[in-house]
Amino acid sequence: MTKRNIFLTGAGILALGILFLQIPAVHERVAWRYEVAKTYLRNVLDPVGEVPTAIPNPAIVVTPSPVPLTETAVPTLKAAETAAVPTSTLEPPPPQASLPSPPYEKQTPNNCGPAALSMMLHMFGWNGSQKDISDVIKPVNGDRNVNPEELAYWVRNYAGWLRVEYRVGGDLETLKRLIAAGYPVIIEGTTALNPDDTGWPDDDLWAAHFLLLNGYDNSTQTFLAQDTYRGPDRQVPYAQLESEWKPFNYLYLIVYLPEQEEEIRQLLGSNWDPDRNRQNALSLAEAAVAVDPSDAFAWFNVGSNLVYFGRYDEANAAYDKAREIGLPQRMFRYQFGPFLANFHANRIDDLLALTEYALQRTQMSEEAWLWHGWALYRKGDINGAINDWRKALSVRPGYEDALYALDFVGATP
């Protein structure tokens, strides 16, 4: 072949490739693989190591001091009196219960939340798929995370005939009680990734994961789980579920019909009230730290519950302890309490370090771009902040927090 023919053939193949990529299904798969490969190469050329520890701030010295176990584990008389329905008054759940399993839906990449929610909604008569959900709350396939707030947003706005609630500080008895009453439960926990899903050379293969639970059996000490990553009708031992649930503050999500709200209130007891629920979760996390001060996830949960109450200096002290003990590499892909705590406590160098670490692990994180932008804003780099917020919008079109940030400085999306 002549050089001209070789050139024309190459150009034709390139053009066909570009046209092929315009097919939505092909673009979705290839774009995700490209982002994974780019992240892997970036971490080969510039290894980032483990989660950075806190940058000392001599202006603020706060020592985390959780309440002793004996004070946190037993509710006070006043707390018991103000509870809507104290959990202790409820009948214990039966030794086993199960709900019919929904049609199984295997997740597309990074889509366990929408897939789990889709299966749950099928149990209430819905006929859609995970794509109907992710097209709204995760329209860019490479977006690596869906928050429980986003799942709840979708139900409230696109399945308005249902109600949705999520709480933290859950326990096995609460899960059993809900299932026995006929309510499937989604929990946010962790999973070990398959080795072929590695993201970088020293990958610890730790990732967040939503599970749909629709049964349990005390005789086998297992829950029945619909696992969008590993398969349908999986038996998950109680101890394993508790361990994998802990890093996400024992979060659980339920949906129900409007006329079932009173029953849900009764089943949740004092945890129906969001503020009381957070106080209960804080006490649970403080008790765990008192038992084992080397428990990084318990310290992290203390910090997250303190953030809810706006106690940012104390939250930072707890988060700092968790980081000192050691956290998984993807922790800040899914949880952003430390970003808020650092920002509100004006620990901007620490906020930059954490968000840059998160972005080195994956640039497809609108939350990391958002808070990196706010850190730059506090540093006086308005143009850099604007660029970050626009990058956040490229990962999550319509992201309200990024739109607010841009509007705050008078910039357009």
C-alpha positions as CSV (number, residue, x, y, z in Angstrom):
1,M,0.0,0.0,0.0
2,T,1.1,3.5,-0.7
3,K,1.6,6.0,2.1
4,R,-1.5,7.8,0.9
5,N,-3.6,4.7,1.1
6,I,-2.3,3.9,4.5
7,F,-3.2,7.4,5.7
8,L,-6.7,7.2,4.2
9,T,-7.3,3.7,5.7
10,G,-6.1,4.9,9.1
11,A,-8.3,8.0,8.9
12,G,-11.2,5.9,7.9
13,I,-10.7,3.5,10.9
14,L,-10.4,6.5,13.2
15,A,-13.6,8.1,11.8
16,L,-15.5,4.8,12.2
17,G,-14.3,4.5,15.7
18,I,-15.5,8.0,16.5
19,L,-18.9,7.3,15.0
20,F,-19.1,4.0,16.9
21,L,-18.5,5.8,20.1
22,Q,-21.5,8.0,19.5
23,I,-23.7,4.9,20.1
24,P,-24.9,5.5,23.7
25,A,-24.5,2.0,24.9
26,V,-20.9,1.8,23.5
27,H,-20.0,5.3,24.8
28,E,-21.3,4.4,28.2
29,R,-19.1,1.3,28.5
30,V,-16.0,2.7,26.8
31,A,-16.0,6.0,28.7
32,W,-16.1,4.2,32.0
33,R,-13.2,2.0,31.0
34,Y,-11.2,5.0,29.8
35,E,-11.7,6.7,33.1
36,V,-10.6,3.6,35.0
37,A,-7.5,3.2,32.8
38,K,-6.6,6.9,33.2
39,T,-6.9,6.7,37.0
40,Y,-4.8,3.6,37.1
41,L,-2.1,5.2,35.0
42,R,-2.2,8.4,37.1
43,N,-1.6,6.3,40.2
44,V,1.2,4.4,38.6
45,L,3.0,7.6,37.6
46,D,2.2,9.5,40.9
47,P,1.4,7.1,43.7
48,V,-0.6,8.8,46.5
49,G,-0.3,6.2,49.3
50,E,-2.7,6.0,52.2
51,V,-5.2,8.5,53.5
52,P,-3.3,11.6,54.7
53,T,-3.4,12.3,58.4
54,A,-4.5,15.7,59.7
55,I,-2.4,18.9,59.2
56,P,-1.7,20.3,62.6
57,N,-3.6,23.6,63.4
58,P,-2.0,25.2,66.5
59,A,-4.8,27.6,66.7
60,I,-7.3,24.9,67.6
61,V,-6.7,22.1,70.1
62,V,-9.6,19.8,70.8
63,T,-9.2,16.5,72.4
64,P,-11.9,13.9,71.5
65,S,-13.3,12.6,74.7
66,P,-16.3,10.3,74.2
67,V,-18.6,9.8,77.1
68,P,-17.8,6.6,79.1
69,L,-19.6,3.5,78.0
70,T,-21.7,3.3,81.2
71,E,-23.1,6.7,80.4
72,T,-23.8,6.2,76.7
73,A,-25.2,2.7,76.7
74,V,-28.1,3.3,79.1
75,P,-30.7,6.0,78.2
76,T,-31.4,8.5,80.9
77,L,-34.9,8.7,82.4
78,K,-35.5,12.0,80.7
79,A,-34.5,10.5,77.3
80,A,-36.8,7.6,77.8
81,E,-39.7,9.9,78.7
82,T,-39.2,12.0,75.5
83,A,-39.0,9.0,73.1
84,A,-42.0,8.6,70.9
85,V,-42.1,4.9,71.3
86,P,-39.1,3.4,73.2
87,T,-37.7,0.5,71.3
88,S,-37.5,-1.6,74.4
89,T,-41.4,-1.7,74.6
90,L,-41.7,-3.4,71.2
91,E,-42.1,-7.1,70.9
92,P,-39.0,-9.0,69.8
93,P,-39.1,-9.9,66.1
94,P,-39.8,-13.6,65.3
95,P,-36.9,-16.0,64.8
96,Q,-37.2,-15.9,61.1
97,A,-39.1,-14.0,58.3
98,S,-38.8,-13.5,54.6
99,L,-40.4,-11.5,51.8
100,P,-40.7,-12.7,48.2
101,S,-37.5,-11.8,46.3
102,P,-38.0,-9.2,43.5
103,P,-36.7,-9.8,40.0
104,Y,-32.9,-9.6,40.2
105,E,-31.2,-6.7,38.7
106,K,-27.4,-6.8,38.3
107,Q,-25.9,-3.3,38.6
108,T,-24.2,-1.5,35.8
109,P,-20.8,0.1,36.8
110,N,-21.0,2.1,40.0
111,N,-24.8,1.7,40.1
112,C,-25.5,-0.5,43.2
113,G,-27.7,2.2,44.8
114,P,-30.1,2.7,41.9
115,A,-30.2,-1.1,41.2
116,A,-31.0,-1.9,44.9
117,L,-33.6,0.8,44.9
118,S,-35.1,-0.5,41.7
119,M,-35.5,-4.0,43.2
120,M,-37.0,-2.6,46.3
121,L,-39.6,-0.5,44.3
122,H,-40.5,-3.6,42.3
123,M,-41.7,-5.1,45.7
124,F,-44.2,-2.2,45.8
125,G,-45.5,-2.7,42.3
126,W,-43.1,-0.4,40.3
127,N,-42.1,-1.5,36.8
128,G,-39.0,0.5,36.0
129,S,-35.3,-0.3,36.1
130,Q,-32.1,1.1,37.6
131,K,-31.6,3.2,34.5
132,D,-34.7,5.2,35.2
133,I,-33.2,6.1,38.6
134,S,-29.6,6.6,37.6
135,D,-30.6,8.8,34.6
136,V,-31.9,11.3,37.1
137,I,-29.5,11.1,40.1
138,K,-26.4,9.7,38.3
139,P,-26.6,10.6,34.6
140,V,-22.9,10.4,34.0
141,N,-21.9,6.7,34.1
142,G,-18.5,7.4,35.5
143,D,-19.9,9.1,38.7
144,R,-18.6,6.8,41.4
145,N,-21.1,7.4,44.2
146,V,-24.8,7.8,45.0
147,N,-25.7,9.1,48.4
148,P,-28.8,8.0,50.3
149,E,-30.0,11.5,50.0
150,E,-30.1,11.1,46.3
151,L,-32.0,7.8,46.5
152,A,-34.5,9.5,48.8
153,Y,-34.8,12.4,46.4
154,W,-35.7,10.1,43.6
155,V,-38.4,8.4,45.5
156,R,-40.0,11.7,46.7
157,N,-39.9,13.2,43.2
158,Y,-40.5,10.2,40.9
159,A,-42.4,7.7,43.0
160,G,-44.5,10.2,44.9
161,W,-47.1,7.5,45.8
162,L,-44.5,6.1,48.2
163,R,-42.8,7.6,51.3
164,V,-39.1,7.1,52.1
165,E,-37.0,7.5,55.2
166,Y,-33.4,6.7,56.0
167,R,-31.7,6.7,59.4
168,V,-28.4,5.9,61.0
169,G,-27.3,3.9,64.0
170,G,-29.3,0.9,63.0
171,D,-29.0,-2.6,64.6
172,L,-29.9,-6.1,63.7
173,E,-33.1,-6.1,65.7
174,T,-34.4,-3.0,63.8
175,L,-33.7,-4.7,60.5
176,K,-35.4,-7.9,61.6
177,R,-38.4,-6.0,63.0
178,L,-38.9,-4.1,59.7
179,I,-38.6,-7.2,57.5
180,A,-40.9,-9.2,59.8
181,A,-43.5,-6.4,59.4
182,G,-43.3,-6.6,55.6
183,Y,-40.8,-3.9,54.8
184,P,-37.6,-4.6,52.8
185,V,-34.6,-2.6,53.9
186,I,-31.6,-1.1,52.0
187,I,-28.4,-0.7,54.0
188,E,-25.2,1.0,53.0
189,G,-22.2,-1.0,53.8
190,T,-19.0,-2.2,52.1
191,T,-17.9,-5.0,49.8
192,A,-14.5,-6.4,48.7
193,L,-14.1,-5.7,45.0
194,N,-13.1,-8.4,42.6
195,P,-9.4,-8.2,41.7
196,D,-10.2,-7.5,38.1
197,D,-12.0,-4.3,39.3
198,T,-8.8,-2.9,40.7
199,G,-8.3,0.9,40.3
200,W,-4.5,1.2,41.0
201,P,-1.5,-0.9,41.8
202,D,-1.8,-0.9,45.6
203,D,-5.6,-1.0,45.6
204,D,-7.1,-2.2,48.9
205,L,-10.2,-3.3,46.9
206,W,-12.5,-1.7,49.6
207,A,-15.7,-0.1,48.3
208,A,-19.1,1.1,49.5
209,H,-22.1,-1.0,48.5
210,F,-25.9,-0.9,48.9
211,L,-27.6,-4.2,49.8
212,L,-31.3,-5.0,49.7
213,L,-32.4,-7.2,52.6
214,N,-35.6,-9.1,52.4
215,G,-35.3,-11.9,54.9
216,Y,-33.4,-13.3,58.0
217,D,-33.1,-16.6,59.9
218,N,-31.8,-16.8,63.5
219,S,-31.2,-20.5,63.1
220,T,-28.6,-19.9,60.5
221,Q,-27.7,-16.4,61.8
222,T,-28.0,-15.0,58.3
223,F,-29.9,-12.3,56.3
224,L,-31.3,-12.9,52.9
225,A,-29.7,-10.2,50.6
226,Q,-30.2,-9.1,47.0
227,D,-26.6,-8.2,46.1
228,T,-26.4,-6.2,42.8
229,Y,-22.7,-6.9,42.6
230,R,-22.5,-10.6,43.6
231,G,-25.9,-12.1,42.9
232,P,-29.4,-12.7,44.1
233,D,-30.6,-14.4,47.3
234,R,-27.3,-14.4,49.1
235,Q,-27.0,-15.6,52.7
236,V,-25.0,-12.9,54.7
237,P,-24.0,-13.9,58.2
238,Y,-25.1,-11.5,60.9
239,A,-21.5,-10.8,62.1
240,Q,-20.4,-10.1,58.5
241,L,-23.2,-7.7,57.9
242,E,-22.6,-5.8,61.1
243,S,-18.9,-5.5,60.3
244,E,-19.5,-4.3,56.7
245,W,-22.3,-2.0,57.9
246,K,-20.3,-0.1,60.5
247,P,-18.2,2.1,58.2
248,F,-21.4,3.8,57.0
249,N,-22.8,4.6,60.5
250,Y,-25.2,1.7,60.3
251,L,-27.4,3.5,57.7
252,Y,-30.7,2.0,56.5
253,L,-33.4,3.1,54.1
254,I,-37.0,2.1,53.8
255,V,-40.0,2.9,51.6
256,Y,-43.6,2.5,52.5
257,L,-47.2,3.6,51.6
258,P,-48.5,6.8,53.1
259,E,-51.1,4.9,55.1
260,Q,-48.3,2.8,56.7
261,E,-46.5,5.7,58.3
262,E,-47.9,5.2,61.8
263,E,-46.7,1.6,61.7
264,I,-43.3,2.8,60.6
265,R,-43.2,5.3,63.5
266,Q,-44.0,2.5,65.9
267,L,-41.3,0.2,64.5
268,L,-38.6,2.9,64.6
269,G,-39.6,4.1,68.1
270,S,-37.4,7.0,69.2
271,N,-35.4,6.8,66.0
272,W,-38.4,8.1,64.0
273,D,-37.3,11.6,65.1
274,P,-34.2,12.5,63.0
275,D,-32.5,14.5,65.8
276,R,-33.1,11.9,68.4
277,N,-31.9,9.3,65.9
278,R,-28.6,11.1,65.5
279,Q,-28.2,11.4,69.2
280,N,-28.8,7.7,69.5
281,A,-26.2,7.1,66.8
282,L,-23.7,9.4,68.5
283,S,-24.1,7.5,71.7
284,L,-23.7,4.2,69.9
285,A,-20.5,5.4,68.2
286,E,-19.1,6.8,71.5
287,A,-19.8,3.6,73.2
288,A,-17.9,1.7,70.5
289,V,-14.9,4.0,70.9
290,A,-15.0,3.5,74.7
291,V,-14.8,-0.3,74.2
292,D,-12.1,-0.1,71.5
293,P,-10.2,3.2,71.1
294,S,-8.4,1.7,68.0
295,D,-11.6,1.4,66.0
296,A,-11.2,3.9,63.2
297,F,-14.7,3.4,61.9
298,A,-16.2,4.1,65.3
299,W,-14.2,7.3,65.5
300,F,-15.4,8.3,62.0
301,N,-19.0,7.7,63.0
302,V,-18.5,9.9,66.1
303,G,-17.3,12.6,63.7
304,S,-20.2,12.2,61.3
305,N,-22.8,12.4,64.0
306,L,-21.2,15.5,65.5
307,V,-21.2,17.1,62.1
308,Y,-25.0,16.7,62.0
309,F,-25.2,18.8,65.2
310,G,-22.8,21.4,63.9
311,R,-20.1,20.5,66.4
312,Y,-17.3,20.9,63.9
313,D,-14.2,21.2,66.1
314,E,-15.2,18.0,68.0
315,A,-16.0,16.3,64.8
316,N,-12.6,17.2,63.4
317,A,-10.9,15.7,66.4
318,A,-12.8,12.4,66.0
319,Y,-12.1,12.4,62.2
320,D,-8.4,13.1,62.9
321,K,-8.2,10.1,65.2
322,A,-9.8,7.9,62.6
323,R,-7.3,9.0,59.9
324,E,-4.4,8.5,62.3
325,I,-5.5,4.9,62.9
326,G,-6.1,4.4,59.2
327,L,-9.0,4.4,56.8
328,P,-9.6,2.7,53.4
329,Q,-8.4,4.4,50.2
330,R,-11.9,5.1,48.9
331,M,-13.4,6.4,52.1
332,F,-13.7,10.0,50.8
333,R,-15.3,8.8,47.6
334,Y,-18.4,8.1,49.6
335,Q,-18.3,10.1,52.9
336,F,-17.9,13.8,53.0
337,G,-18.4,14.8,56.7
338,P,-14.7,15.6,57.1
339,F,-14.9,18.1,54.2
340,L,-17.8,20.0,55.9
341,A,-16.0,19.8,59.3
342,N,-12.8,21.2,57.9
343,F,-14.5,23.9,56.0
344,H,-16.6,25.2,58.9
345,A,-13.6,25.0,61.3
346,N,-11.6,26.9,58.7
347,R,-9.0,24.1,58.4
348,I,-8.5,24.9,54.7
349,D,-5.1,23.3,54.2
350,D,-6.5,20.1,55.6
351,L,-9.6,20.4,53.3
352,L,-7.3,20.8,50.3
353,A,-5.2,17.8,51.3
354,L,-8.2,15.5,51.7
355,T,-10.1,16.6,48.6
356,E,-6.9,16.3,46.5
357,Y,-6.3,12.8,47.8
358,A,-9.9,11.9,46.9
359,L,-9.5,13.3,43.4
360,Q,-6.3,11.5,42.9
361,R,-8.2,8.3,43.6
362,T,-11.0,9.3,41.2
363,Q,-11.8,12.5,39.4
364,M,-15.4,11.4,38.9
365,S,-16.5,12.8,42.3
366,E,-18.7,15.9,42.2
367,E,-18.5,16.2,46.0
368,A,-14.7,16.3,46.0
369,W,-14.7,18.9,43.3
370,L,-17.3,21.0,45.2
371,W,-15.3,21.1,48.4
372,H,-11.9,21.5,46.7
373,G,-13.5,24.6,45.0
374,W,-14.7,25.9,48.4
375,A,-11.2,25.4,49.7
376,L,-9.8,27.4,46.8
377,Y,-12.4,30.1,47.4
378,R,-11.3,30.4,51.0
379,K,-7.7,30.7,49.7
380,G,-8.8,33.6,47.5
381,D,-8.5,31.7,44.2
382,I,-11.9,32.5,42.8
383,N,-11.1,31.4,39.2
384,G,-9.8,28.0,40.5
385,A,-13.0,27.6,42.6
386,I,-15.2,28.3,39.5
387,N,-13.3,25.8,37.4
388,D,-13.8,23.2,40.2
389,W,-17.5,23.8,40.5
390,R,-17.9,23.5,36.7
391,K,-16.0,20.2,36.9
392,A,-18.5,19.1,39.6
393,L,-21.3,19.9,37.2
394,S,-19.6,17.8,34.4
395,V,-19.7,14.8,36.7
396,R,-23.2,15.5,38.1
397,P,-25.2,17.7,35.7
398,G,-27.7,19.8,37.7
399,Y,-25.8,19.4,40.9
400,E,-27.5,22.0,43.1
401,D,-24.6,22.6,45.5
402,A,-22.3,23.4,42.6
403,L,-25.0,25.6,41.0
404,Y,-25.4,27.5,44.3
405,A,-21.6,27.9,44.6
406,L,-21.3,29.4,41.1
407,D,-24.3,31.7,41.8
408,F,-22.7,32.7,45.1
409,V,-19.7,34.2,43.2
410,G,-21.7,35.5,40.3
411,A,-20.4,32.9,37.8
412,T,-22.4,31.0,35.1
413,P,-22.4,27.2,34.9
